[in-house]
């Protein structure tokens, strides 16, 4: 308990050394009052956030300019891995990092790092970031807020004279979206040390039979073809914090400014194929049919059934693809292909659903006289929980800024899921409006973006300078 109060106290001490007139004790924020009582330090005499501001106009201009690097017309954004527009967008990000005074480097797959060197550079680094690739015809805020907003958070701290002890680093992750090569969070998976992915990329091709290696080399990467060089040492980062739009309606509907993510629900992806007899739609009577299409349809309903049986609102299942062969209205399907996405913050509960789906596939095949040609678990990533110390730092930031907040779960994939394997992790959500992710009409309000950047900036400051004298943290 003493450590927690010490952590919050140091966070507030680091925030500002700007004196304001003392207020009546009864009028002070109850959080500050409580911490003063435990610490014995008059926090109200040094706390001021009135001029801790974000350059929202310039940040929005950057978001709009980045959205122009697109293969589809505005307002939609299409930015595919290693395409010409992706390369141009990367150059734009590197220029912004350099302009912010960050030292910039890239790895073999194009993860981009911009570091603000701290006063003790040998200490593990506090990192933040997200992605800028965009699936076809999506919105311009997904991922982008976490990259451009992170650079602006660094600018905010620099304008305020903050001096980090631990270095601060902004990361732009390569290919969070699975659009081109079917691999989500490609860059962060490799950073987390995926040996299987490092090997598979050497044989991976896209739908146009262009290899990952050729595409990466055309963009200036993969020069030595050794992707294990991307793997992070466990000691590099002391924390990772990602700023992101919510991609859901909760913050908007409840009128809450900030979402503090406590856990990320990881998906497992399944491919199932049934093989039947096929035949003419008129000639084969119903009792003699072995319909692979009906087997697939029944399995889709079984997915819903098993998910609901978990009795947890955090368990979800989706049949996103259902394909029939030969795909003719007057032909009984001889083959069917189903792709299923199941997610939960509880790995055991999610995997139990997968087992039941497999049992149903076998039972349906026997009853309908069809064959299970394939039941393949494509990926089965473990969920991730945010670190308690980072949650506390994010909470403290929202309290200092007098913002409403809500603890919540992220049910969408993020690079944070994999960075959690290398460092304590946390996520900050801001509201998004008119469509929840991957839609051109989706947007984030400038005020909400600014709030998220401020919370991120204060959180980074806290995590960078824990146990450092506040007088040394800010220049005079």
C-alpha positions as CSV (number, residue, x, y, z in Angstrom):
1,X,0.0,0.0,0.0
2,X,2.8,2.4,0.9
3,X,4.4,1.7,-2.5
4,X,1.2,2.6,-4.3
5,X,0.8,5.9,-2.6
6,X,4.5,6.6,-3.2
7,X,4.0,5.9,-6.9
8,X,1.0,8.2,-7.2
9,X,2.8,10.9,-5.2
10,X,5.9,10.8,-7.4
11,X,3.6,11.0,-10.4
12,X,2.0,14.2,-9.2
13,X,5.3,15.7,-8.1
14,X,6.7,15.1,-11.6
15,X,3.8,16.6,-13.4
16,X,4.4,20.4,-12.8
17,X,6.4,22.8,-10.6
18,X,4.1,25.7,-11.1
19,X,2.8,27.3,-8.0
20,X,-0.8,28.3,-7.5
21,X,-2.6,29.9,-4.7
22,X,-3.5,27.5,-2.0
23,X,-7.2,26.5,-1.8
24,X,-9.4,25.9,1.2
25,X,-8.9,22.3,2.3
26,X,-12.6,21.5,2.1
27,X,-12.7,22.7,-1.6
28,X,-9.8,20.6,-2.7
29,X,-10.1,17.5,-4.9
30,X,-10.7,14.6,-2.5
31,X,-8.1,12.4,-4.2
32,X,-5.4,15.0,-3.6
33,X,-6.6,15.6,-0.1
34,X,-6.4,11.9,0.7
35,X,-2.9,11.6,-0.7
36,X,-1.8,14.7,1.2
37,X,-3.0,13.1,4.4
38,X,-1.0,10.0,3.8
39,X,2.1,11.7,2.4
40,X,2.3,14.8,4.6
41,X,3.1,16.9,1.5
42,X,1.1,19.9,0.4
43,X,0.4,18.8,-3.2
44,X,-2.2,21.5,-3.8
45,X,0.5,24.1,-3.6
46,X,2.4,22.7,-6.6
47,X,-0.3,21.2,-8.8
48,X,-1.4,23.1,-11.9
49,X,-2.5,21.7,-15.2
50,X,-4.1,24.8,-16.8
51,X,-1.4,25.3,-19.4
52,X,-0.5,21.7,-20.0
53,X,-1.9,21.7,-23.6
54,X,-1.9,19.7,-26.8
55,X,-1.4,21.4,-30.2
56,X,-4.7,19.9,-31.4
57,X,-4.8,21.9,-34.6
58,X,-1.4,20.7,-35.8
59,X,-2.2,17.1,-34.6
60,X,-5.4,17.0,-36.7
61,X,-3.5,18.4,-39.6
62,X,-1.0,15.6,-39.3
63,X,-3.8,13.0,-39.1
64,X,-5.4,14.4,-42.2
65,X,-2.1,14.5,-44.1
66,X,-1.3,11.0,-43.2
67,X,-4.7,9.9,-44.4
68,X,-3.8,11.3,-47.9
69,X,-1.3,8.4,-48.3
70,X,-4.0,6.1,-49.4
71,X,-4.9,3.7,-52.3
72,X,-8.6,4.7,-52.0
73,X,-10.2,8.1,-52.2
74,X,-11.1,10.2,-49.1
75,X,-12.7,9.9,-46.7
76,X,-11.7,6.3,-46.7
77,X,-8.1,5.1,-46.2
78,X,-6.4,2.1,-47.7
79,X,-2.8,1.6,-46.8
80,X,-1.4,-1.9,-47.4
81,X,1.9,-3.2,-46.1
82,X,5.0,-2.2,-48.2
83,X,2.8,-0.5,-50.9
84,X,4.0,2.9,-52.3
85,X,1.6,4.8,-50.0
86,X,2.8,2.8,-47.0
87,X,6.4,3.7,-47.8
88,X,5.4,7.4,-48.1
89,X,3.5,7.2,-44.8
90,X,6.5,5.7,-43.1
91,X,8.7,8.5,-44.4
92,X,6.2,11.0,-43.0
93,X,6.3,9.4,-39.6
94,X,10.1,9.3,-39.5
95,X,10.2,13.0,-40.4
96,X,7.8,13.8,-37.5
97,X,9.9,11.8,-35.1
98,X,13.1,13.5,-36.2
99,X,11.4,16.9,-36.0
100,X,10.4,16.1,-32.4
101,X,14.1,15.5,-31.6
102,X,13.9,11.7,-31.5
103,X,16.7,9.4,-32.7
104,X,15.1,7.2,-35.3
105,X,15.9,3.6,-36.3
106,X,14.1,0.8,-38.2
107,X,14.4,-3.0,-37.9
108,X,14.4,-5.7,-40.6
109,X,10.6,-5.7,-41.1
110,X,10.1,-1.9,-40.8
111,X,9.1,-1.4,-37.2
112,X,10.1,2.2,-36.6
113,X,11.5,3.5,-33.3
114,X,11.9,7.1,-32.2
115,X,13.8,7.5,-28.9
116,X,14.1,10.4,-26.5
117,X,17.2,9.7,-24.6
118,X,16.8,9.9,-20.8
119,X,19.3,11.1,-18.2
120,X,20.0,7.5,-17.4
121,X,20.0,5.8,-20.8
122,X,21.2,2.5,-19.4
123,X,17.9,1.9,-17.6
124,X,15.1,0.0,-19.3
125,X,13.0,2.2,-21.6
126,X,9.4,3.3,-21.3
127,X,7.7,2.8,-24.7
128,X,4.5,3.7,-26.5
129,X,3.1,3.5,-30.0
130,X,0.7,1.7,-32.4
131,X,0.3,1.2,-36.2
132,X,-0.6,3.2,-39.3
133,X,-1.4,0.5,-41.8
134,X,-5.1,0.5,-42.8
135,X,-7.4,-2.2,-44.3
136,X,-9.2,-1.3,-47.5
137,X,-11.7,1.6,-47.2
138,X,-11.3,2.1,-43.4
139,X,-11.1,5.2,-41.2
140,X,-8.1,7.4,-40.5
141,X,-7.9,7.1,-36.8
142,X,-7.4,3.4,-36.1
143,X,-3.8,3.0,-34.9
144,X,-2.8,6.4,-36.1
145,X,-3.9,8.1,-32.9
146,X,-1.4,5.9,-31.0
147,X,1.5,6.9,-33.2
148,X,0.9,10.6,-34.0
149,X,-0.6,11.1,-30.5
150,X,2.5,9.5,-29.0
151,X,4.8,11.9,-30.8
152,X,2.6,14.8,-29.7
153,X,2.8,13.5,-26.1
154,X,6.6,13.7,-26.3
155,X,6.3,17.2,-27.7
156,X,3.9,18.2,-24.8
157,X,6.5,17.0,-22.3
158,X,9.3,18.7,-24.1
159,X,7.5,22.0,-24.2
160,X,6.9,21.7,-20.5
161,X,10.6,21.2,-19.8
162,X,10.2,17.6,-18.6
163,X,13.4,15.7,-18.2
164,X,13.0,11.9,-18.4
165,X,15.2,9.6,-16.4
166,X,14.4,6.5,-18.4
167,X,14.4,7.0,-22.1
168,X,11.0,7.3,-23.8
169,X,10.4,5.6,-27.1
170,X,7.7,5.8,-29.7
171,X,7.1,2.7,-31.8
172,X,5.3,2.4,-35.2
173,X,4.6,-1.2,-35.6
174,X,4.6,-2.9,-39.0
175,X,1.4,-4.5,-40.3
176,X,-1.0,-4.7,-37.3
177,X,-3.7,-5.5,-39.9
178,X,-3.6,-8.9,-41.6
179,X,-4.6,-7.5,-45.0
180,X,-1.7,-8.5,-47.2
181,X,-0.2,-11.6,-45.8
182,X,-2.9,-12.8,-43.4
183,X,-0.8,-12.2,-40.3
184,X,-2.1,-9.8,-37.7
185,X,0.3,-7.8,-35.5
186,X,3.2,-9.0,-37.7
187,X,5.8,-6.5,-36.3
188,X,4.9,-6.8,-32.7
189,X,4.7,-10.7,-32.9
190,X,8.3,-10.7,-34.1
191,X,9.4,-8.2,-31.5
192,X,7.8,-10.6,-28.9
193,X,10.1,-13.3,-30.3
194,X,7.9,-15.5,-32.5
195,X,10.5,-18.0,-33.9
196,X,7.8,-19.8,-36.0
197,X,6.8,-16.5,-37.7
198,X,10.4,-15.5,-38.4
199,X,10.9,-18.8,-40.3
200,X,7.5,-18.7,-42.0
201,X,8.0,-15.2,-43.5
202,X,10.7,-16.5,-45.7
203,X,8.2,-18.7,-47.6
204,X,5.1,-16.4,-47.2
205,X,3.4,-15.0,-50.3
206,X,0.4,-12.7,-50.9
207,X,-2.6,-13.3,-53.1
208,X,-0.6,-12.0,-56.1
209,X,2.2,-14.5,-55.4
210,X,4.5,-11.8,-54.3
211,X,6.7,-13.0,-51.5
212,X,7.1,-11.2,-48.2
213,X,10.8,-11.1,-48.8
214,X,10.5,-9.4,-52.1
215,X,7.9,-6.9,-50.9
216,X,10.0,-6.1,-47.8
217,X,13.1,-5.6,-49.9
218,X,11.2,-3.3,-52.3
219,X,10.4,-1.1,-49.3
220,X,14.0,-1.1,-48.1
221,X,13.9,-3.8,-45.5
222,X,14.9,-7.5,-45.0
223,X,18.4,-6.8,-46.2
224,X,19.9,-9.8,-44.5
225,X,16.7,-11.9,-44.3
226,X,17.3,-12.8,-40.7
227,X,14.1,-11.8,-38.9
228,X,15.3,-13.2,-35.6
229,X,17.3,-9.9,-35.3
230,X,13.9,-8.2,-34.7
231,X,13.4,-10.1,-31.4
232,X,13.5,-7.9,-28.3
233,X,15.6,-8.6,-25.3
234,X,13.4,-9.0,-22.2
235,X,15.3,-6.2,-20.4
236,X,14.9,-3.4,-23.0
237,X,11.5,-2.0,-21.9
238,X,10.2,-1.4,-18.4
239,X,6.7,-0.5,-19.7
240,X,4.6,-0.2,-22.8
241,X,1.5,2.0,-23.1
242,X,-0.7,2.3,-26.2
243,X,-3.2,5.1,-26.9
244,X,-6.1,3.9,-29.2
245,X,-9.7,4.7,-30.2
246,X,-12.1,2.4,-28.4
247,X,-13.5,0.7,-31.5
248,X,-16.7,0.2,-29.7
249,X,-19.7,2.2,-28.3
250,X,-19.2,2.1,-24.6
251,X,-17.3,5.4,-23.9
252,X,-19.6,7.2,-26.4
253,X,-22.8,5.8,-25.0
254,X,-21.8,6.5,-21.3
255,X,-20.3,9.9,-21.9
256,X,-16.9,8.8,-20.4
257,X,-13.7,10.6,-21.5
258,X,-11.1,7.8,-21.0
259,X,-11.1,4.1,-21.0
260,X,-8.4,2.3,-19.0
261,X,-7.9,-1.1,-20.4
262,X,-7.5,-3.9,-17.8
263,X,-7.2,-6.8,-20.2
264,X,-7.1,-7.7,-24.0
265,X,-9.2,-10.6,-25.2
266,X,-7.1,-12.6,-27.6
267,X,-8.7,-14.5,-30.5
268,X,-8.3,-18.0,-31.7
269,X,-9.0,-18.5,-35.4
270,X,-10.3,-21.8,-36.7
271,X,-10.7,-23.2,-40.3
272,X,-13.2,-26.1,-40.9
273,X,-13.9,-27.9,-44.1
274,X,-16.6,-30.5,-44.8
275,X,-16.8,-32.8,-47.7
276,X,-20.1,-34.3,-49.0
277,X,-21.5,-36.1,-52.0
278,X,-23.0,-33.1,-53.9
279,X,-25.5,-33.7,-56.7
280,X,-28.3,-32.2,-58.6
281,X,-30.7,-30.1,-56.6
282,X,-33.7,-31.8,-58.2
283,X,-32.5,-35.3,-58.8
284,X,-31.2,-36.3,-55.3
285,X,-34.0,-36.8,-52.8
286,X,-33.6,-35.4,-49.3
287,X,-33.1,-38.7,-47.4
288,X,-30.2,-39.6,-49.7
289,X,-28.3,-36.3,-49.4
290,X,-24.9,-35.7,-47.8
291,X,-25.0,-31.9,-47.8
292,X,-21.7,-30.2,-46.8
293,X,-23.4,-26.8,-46.9
294,X,-26.0,-27.8,-44.2
295,X,-23.2,-29.2,-42.1
296,X,-21.4,-25.9,-42.3
297,X,-24.7,-24.0,-41.4
298,X,-25.3,-26.3,-38.5
299,X,-21.7,-25.7,-37.2
300,X,-22.2,-22.0,-37.4
301,X,-25.2,-22.3,-35.1
302,X,-23.2,-24.6,-32.8
303,X,-20.6,-21.9,-32.4
304,X,-23.2,-19.5,-31.1
305,X,-24.6,-22.1,-28.8
306,X,-21.3,-23.0,-27.2
307,X,-20.3,-19.4,-26.8
308,X,-23.6,-18.6,-24.9
309,X,-23.1,-21.7,-22.8
310,X,-19.9,-20.2,-21.4
311,X,-22.3,-17.8,-19.4
312,X,-19.7,-15.0,-19.7
313,X,-20.3,-11.8,-21.6
314,X,-16.6,-11.8,-22.3
315,X,-16.8,-14.9,-24.5
316,X,-17.6,-14.2,-28.2
317,X,-17.7,-16.2,-31.4
318,X,-18.1,-15.2,-35.0
319,X,-18.5,-17.2,-38.2
320,X,-17.0,-14.6,-40.6
321,X,-16.6,-16.8,-43.7
322,X,-18.8,-19.6,-45.0
323,X,-18.1,-20.7,-48.6
324,X,-19.8,-23.4,-50.6
325,X,-18.6,-25.5,-53.5
326,X,-19.5,-25.5,-56.4
327,X,-21.6,-22.5,-55.4
328,X,-24.5,-23.0,-57.8
329,X,-28.2,-22.5,-56.8
330,X,-29.2,-25.9,-58.4
331,X,-26.3,-27.9,-57.0
332,X,-26.0,-29.6,-53.6
333,X,-22.8,-28.4,-52.0
334,X,-20.1,-31.0,-52.1
335,X,-17.7,-29.0,-50.0
336,X,-18.0,-26.2,-47.5
337,X,-15.4,-23.9,-45.8
338,X,-16.0,-22.2,-42.5
339,X,-13.7,-19.7,-40.7
340,X,-14.5,-19.0,-37.0
341,X,-13.2,-16.3,-34.6
342,X,-13.5,-17.0,-30.9
343,X,-12.3,-14.5,-28.2
344,X,-12.2,-14.2,-24.4
345,X,-10.0,-12.7,-21.7
346,X,-10.0,-16.1,-20.1
347,X,-7.9,-18.4,-22.2
348,X,-9.1,-21.6,-20.5
349,X,-12.8,-20.7,-21.1
350,X,-12.1,-19.7,-24.7
351,X,-10.2,-23.0,-25.4
352,X,-13.1,-24.9,-23.9
353,X,-15.4,-23.4,-26.5
354,X,-12.9,-24.5,-29.2
355,X,-13.0,-28.0,-27.9
356,X,-16.8,-28.0,-28.0
357,X,-16.8,-26.6,-31.5
358,X,-14.6,-29.5,-32.6
359,X,-16.8,-32.0,-30.9
360,X,-19.8,-30.5,-32.7
361,X,-18.0,-30.7,-36.1
362,X,-17.3,-34.4,-35.6
363,X,-20.9,-35.1,-34.4
364,X,-22.5,-33.2,-37.3
365,X,-20.3,-34.9,-39.9
366,X,-21.3,-38.4,-38.6
367,X,-25.0,-37.6,-38.4
368,X,-25.1,-36.0,-41.9
369,X,-22.8,-38.5,-43.6
370,X,-20.2,-35.9,-44.5
371,X,-16.4,-35.8,-43.8
372,X,-14.5,-33.3,-41.7
373,X,-11.7,-32.6,-44.3
374,X,-10.0,-30.1,-42.0
375,X,-10.3,-28.7,-38.5
376,X,-7.3,-26.4,-38.1
377,X,-6.6,-23.9,-35.3
378,X,-4.8,-21.2,-37.3
379,X,-3.7,-19.2,-34.2
380,X,-4.5,-19.5,-30.5
381,X,-2.9,-16.4,-28.9
382,X,-3.2,-16.0,-25.1
383,X,-5.0,-13.0,-23.7
384,X,-3.0,-10.3,-21.9
385,X,-3.7,-8.3,-18.7
386,X,-2.6,-4.8,-18.1
387,X,0.0,-4.3,-15.4
388,X,-1.4,-3.0,-12.0
389,X,1.3,-0.3,-11.7
390,X,0.5,1.0,-15.2
391,X,-3.2,1.0,-14.5
392,X,-2.5,3.1,-11.4
393,X,-0.4,5.5,-13.4
394,X,-3.2,5.9,-16.0
395,X,-5.8,6.4,-13.2
396,X,-3.6,9.0,-11.6
397,X,-3.3,10.9,-14.8
398,X,-7.0,11.0,-15.4
399,X,-7.6,12.2,-11.8
400,X,-5.0,15.0,-12.2
401,X,-6.6,16.1,-15.4
402,X,-10.1,15.8,-13.8
403,X,-11.3,13.5,-16.6
404,X,-14.0,10.8,-16.2
405,X,-12.7,7.3,-16.8
406,X,-13.9,3.7,-16.9
407,X,-12.0,0.5,-16.5
408,X,-12.8,-1.8,-19.4
409,X,-11.7,-4.7,-21.5
410,X,-10.4,-4.5,-25.1
411,X,-12.1,-7.1,-27.2
412,X,-10.1,-6.2,-30.3
413,X,-6.6,-7.2,-31.3
414,X,-3.8,-4.7,-30.6
415,X,0.0,-4.7,-30.7
416,X,-0.2,-4.3,-26.9
417,X,-1.2,-8.0,-26.7
418,X,2.2,-9.0,-27.9
419,X,4.2,-6.3,-26.2
420,X,2.8,-7.6,-22.9
421,X,5.1,-10.6,-23.4
422,X,8.1,-8.3,-23.2
423,X,7.1,-5.6,-20.8
424,X,4.4,-4.5,-18.3
425,X,1.6,-3.2,-20.5
426,X,-1.3,-0.8,-20.4
427,X,-3.8,0.8,-22.9
428,X,-5.6,4.1,-23.0
429,X,-8.9,4.3,-24.9
430,X,-10.6,7.4,-26.2
431,X,-14.2,7.5,-27.6
432,X,-14.8,7.1,-31.3
433,X,-18.0,7.9,-33.2
434,X,-20.1,6.9,-36.2
435,X,-19.1,3.3,-36.8
436,X,-16.7,1.3,-34.7
437,X,-13.4,0.8,-36.5
438,X,-12.6,0.1,-40.1
439,X,-15.3,2.5,-41.4
440,X,-14.6,5.8,-43.3
441,X,-17.2,7.7,-41.4
442,X,-15.6,6.8,-38.0
443,X,-14.0,9.8,-36.3
444,X,-12.5,10.9,-33.0
445,X,-13.2,14.3,-31.6
446,X,-10.3,16.8,-31.2
447,X,-11.1,17.2,-27.5
448,X,-11.1,13.5,-26.9
449,X,-7.8,13.1,-28.8
450,X,-6.2,15.9,-26.7
451,X,-7.4,14.2,-23.5
452,X,-5.9,10.9,-24.6
453,X,-2.6,12.6,-25.5
454,X,-2.5,14.3,-22.1
455,X,-3.2,11.1,-20.2
456,X,-0.5,9.4,-22.2
457,X,2.0,12.2,-21.6
458,X,1.5,12.2,-17.8
459,X,1.6,8.4,-17.7
460,X,4.9,8.3,-19.6
461,X,6.3,10.9,-17.3
462,X,5.3,9.0,-14.3
463,X,6.7,5.7,-15.6
464,X,9.9,7.4,-16.7
465,X,10.7,9.1,-13.5
466,X,9.5,7.0,-10.6
467,X,11.7,7.6,-7.6
468,X,13.3,10.6,-9.1
469,X,13.3,14.0,-7.4
470,X,10.6,16.2,-8.8
471,X,13.0,19.2,-8.7
472,X,15.3,17.4,-11.1
473,X,12.4,16.3,-13.4
474,X,11.6,19.7,-14.7
475,X,13.9,22.4,-15.9
476,X,13.6,25.8,-14.4
